[in-house]
Amino acid sequence: MHPSLKNILAIQELDIKMIRLLRIKQQRLKELEQLADLRTELLAQLETKKDEIATLNAECYEHEKKIEEHEDKLKKLDAQQSSIKKIDEFNALAKEISSLERTKNAIEQSLCNLVDQRAAEEEMFNKTKQSLKDSEDSSKKLEAEILATIQEINAEGKGLKVGREELAVQADQEVLKIYERLLRNKKDRVVVPLENRGCSGCHISLTAQHENLVRKGEKLVFCEHCSRILFWTEDLVEDEAATAKRRRRRAVSAQ
């Protein structure tokens, strides 16, 4: 393994954790936005229903006025009819009364329809109002939970950032720049092991020459297909085994 990669791998582990935390944070922020959008939508529906009910109230009032006007006219015509003696005038007046009654009945039927429509709109308004209340009650707890999660993420992220900065100071700066450029592009692991002569990042097979270069670890070797930095897995295993062995020796010496 290239000497600079061990440090870069440690940095990568912290970066991957931070990327995952950021994704969770973005998802939680999206949930907050969805809750706000739901409240806004319900409020808009309430305002719409208020306007519709107000319009229906005005229409009902106009119909009631027209009915009163027709009733007044019918009373006057009834009074005139009782004093008329000529049959032609009586029949003409009866015809006018009949026409007024039909018109009044039509207006009354229209008023009934409007009253039914208003009742339906008022029922929908009350349901929407209750939905808004239920949504606000349930969302308060959920919002508090989301905000608490975001605070935890921020705190964990700060800790990871501190650890990363400490490792970055010790890293080969040229290799670090290459790694960071790749990470910005892929938002995923960019230093990956070569497994079965294939890049474990894009899973495409490489040449034997490529494998030999990775085994030697004398310089950085990039995947020909995805540009990820490759390393030989056995080197990492050997390093870990050596580290574990040193720890055991120290523990025995301490005893």
C-alpha positions in Angstrom: 0.0 0.0 0.0 1.2 3.5 -0.8 2.5 5.0 2.5 0.1 8.0 2.3 -3.1 6.0 2.0 -3.3 4.6 5.5 -3.9 8.2 6.8 -6.2 9.0 3.9 -8.3 5.9 4.7 -8.8 7.1 8.2 -9.9 10.5 6.9 -12.2 8.8 4.5 -14.0 6.9 7.3 -14.7 10.2 9.0 -15.8 11.8 5.7 -18.2 8.9 5.0 -19.7 9.3 8.4 -20.2 13.0 7.9 -21.8 12.4 4.5 -24.2 10.0 6.0 -25.0 12.4 8.8 -25.6 15.2 6.3 -28.0 13.0 4.3 -29.9 12.2 7.5 -30.0 15.9 8.4 -31.3 16.9 5.0 -34.0 14.2 5.2 -35.0 15.5 8.7 -35.1 19.1 7.4 -37.2 17.9 4.5 -39.6 16.4 7.0 -39.9 19.7 8.8 -40.6 21.4 5.5 -43.3 18.9 4.7 -45.0 19.5 8.0 -44.9 23.3 7.4 -46.3 22.8 3.8 -49.1 20.6 5.2 -50.1 23.4 7.7 -49.9 26.0 4.9 -52.1 23.9 2.7 -54.7 23.3 5.4 -54.7 27.0 6.2 -55.2 27.8 2.6 -58.1 25.3 2.4 -59.7 27.0 5.4 -59.5 30.4 3.8 -60.9 29.1 0.6 -63.8 27.5 2.5 -64.4 30.7 4.4 -64.7 32.6 1.1 -67.0 30.0 -0.4 -69.3 30.0 2.7 -69.3 33.9 2.7 -70.3 33.8 -1.0 -73.1 31.3 -0.3 -74.3 33.4 2.6 -74.6 36.4 0.3 -76.4 34.4 -2.3 -78.8 33.0 0.3 -79.5 36.5 1.6 -80.3 37.7 -2.0 -82.6 34.8 -2.5 -84.4 35.4 0.8 -84.9 39.1 -0.2 -86.4 38.1 -3.6 -88.7 35.6 -1.9 -89.9 38.4 0.5 -90.4 40.7 -2.5 -92.5 38.1 -4.3 -94.5 37.4 -1.2 -95.3 41.1 -0.8 -96.4 41.3 -4.5 -98.6 38.2 -4.1 -100.3 39.8 -1.1 -101.0 42.9 -3.0 -102.3 41.0 -6.0 -104.5 38.9 -3.7 -105.9 42.0 -2.2 -106.6 43.5 -5.7 -108.2 40.2 -6.9 -110.7 40.3 -4.2 -112.0 43.7 -5.3 -112.1 43.0 -9.0 -115.5 42.3 -10.5 -114.7 41.9 -14.2 -113.9 38.4 -15.2 -111.2 39.4 -17.8 -109.3 41.5 -15.2 -109.7 38.7 -12.6 -108.3 36.1 -15.0 -105.4 38.3 -16.0 -104.6 38.9 -12.4 -104.8 35.2 -11.6 -102.4 34.5 -14.4 -99.9 37.1 -13.0 -100.3 35.5 -9.5 -99.6 32.1 -10.9 -96.5 33.3 -12.7 -95.2 35.0 -9.5 -95.8 31.8 -7.5 -93.9 29.7 -10.0 -91.0 32.2 -9.9 -91.1 32.3 -6.1 -91.1 28.4 -5.9 -88.1 28.3 -8.2 -86.3 30.8 -6.1 -87.2 28.8 -2.9 -85.9 25.6 -4.6 -82.7 27.4 -5.5 -82.4 28.7 -1.9 -82.8 25.1 -0.6 -80.0 24.0 -2.9 -77.8 26.8 -1.7 -78.5 26.0 2.0 -77.6 22.4 1.3 -74.4 23.4 -0.4 -73.6 25.8 2.4 -74.1 23.0 5.0 -71.8 20.8 3.0 -69.1 23.5 2.8 -69.5 24.2 6.6 -69.0 20.5 7.3 -65.9 20.4 5.2 -64.7 23.6 6.8 -65.1 22.1 10.3 -63.3 18.9 9.2 -60.4 20.9 7.7 -60.2 22.9 10.9 -60.1 19.7 13.0 -57.4 18.3 10.6 -55.4 21.4 11.1 -55.7 21.2 14.9 -54.8 17.5 14.9 -51.9 18.2 12.5 -50.5 20.9 14.8 -50.9 18.8 17.9 -49.1 15.8 16.4 -46.5 17.8 14.5 -45.3 19.6 17.7 -44.0 16.4 19.1 -42.5 15.3 15.8 -40.9 18.7 15.2 -39.3 18.6 18.7 -38.0 15.1 17.9 -36.6 16.2 14.5 -34.9 19.3 16.0 -33.4 17.1 18.8 -32.0 14.7 16.1 -30.6 17.6 14.1 -28.8 18.9 17.3 -27.3 15.5 17.9 -26.2 15.3 14.3 -24.6 18.8 14.5 -22.8 17.8 17.7 -21.5 14.5 16.2 -20.5 16.3 13.0 -18.4 18.8 15.0 -16.6 16.0 16.7 -15.9 14.2 13.4 -14.7 17.5 11.9 -12.2 18.0 14.7 -10.9 14.5 14.3 -10.6 15.0 10.5 -8.7 18.2 10.9 -6.2 16.5 13.2 -5.7 13.7 10.6 -5.5 16.2 7.7 -2.6 18.0 9.2 -0.6 14.7 9.2 -1.6 13.7 5.7 0.3 14.0 2.5 -1.2 17.3 1.2 -0.9 16.4 -2.5 -2.6 13.1 -2.0 -5.2 14.8 0.3 -6.1 17.3 -2.5 -6.5 14.5 -5.0 -8.7 12.5 -2.5 -10.8 15.5 -1.7 -11.4 16.3 -5.4 -12.6 12.8 -6.0 -14.8 12.8 -2.9 -16.5 16.1 -4.0 -17.3 14.4 -7.3 -18.5 11.1 -6.1 -19.8 11.8 -2.5 -18.8 8.2 -1.7 -15.7 6.1 -1.0 -12.9 7.0 -3.4 -10.1 5.0 -1.9 -11.1 1.4 -2.4 -9.5 -2.1 -2.3 -8.7 -4.1 -5.4 -10.6 -7.4 -5.0 -10.3 -10.3 -7.5 -8.6 -8.0 -9.9 -11.6 -5.7 -9.9 -12.2 -2.2 -8.5 -14.5 -2.6 -5.6 -15.9 0.9 -6.3 -17.2 0.4 -9.9 -16.8 -3.5 -9.9 -15.1 -3.5 -13.3 -12.2 -5.9 -13.9 -8.7 -4.4 -14.4 -5.6 -5.7 -16.1 -2.9 -7.9 -14.5 -0.5 -5.0 -14.9 -2.9 -2.8 -12.9 -3.0 -5.4 -10.2 0.8 -5.6 -10.0 1.1 -1.8 -9.6 -1.4 -1.8 -6.8 0.4 -4.7 -5.1 3.7 -2.8 -5.2 2.2 0.3 -3.6 5.0 2.5 -4.9 2.7 5.1 -6.3 -1.0 6.0 -6.4 -2.9 3.8 -8.8 -6.3 4.9 -10.1 -9.1 2.8 -11.6 -9.1 3.2 -15.4 -12.9 3.4 -15.3 -14.0 5.4 -12.3 -10.8 7.1 -11.3 -10.9 5.8 -7.7 -7.6 5.3 -5.8 -6.9 1.6 -5.4 -5.0 -0.3 -2.6 -4.1 -3.9 -1.9 -6.4 -5.4 0.8 -3.8 -7.8 2.2 -1.5 -4.8 3.0 -4.2 -3.3 5.2 -4.9 -6.7 6.9 -1.2 -7.1 7.6 -1.0 -3.6 9.0 -4.0 -4.3 11.3 -2.5 -7.6 12.4 0.8 -6.0 13.2 -0.9 -3.2 15.1 -2.9 -5.8 17.2 0.3 -7.7 17.9 2.1 -4.6 19.2 -0.9 -3.9 21.4 -0.8 -7.4 22.9 3.0 -7.1 23.6 2.4 -3.8 25.3 -0.3 -5.3 27.4 1.9 -8.2 28.4 4.8 -5.9 29.3 2.5 -3.8 31.4 1.6 -6.9 33.5 
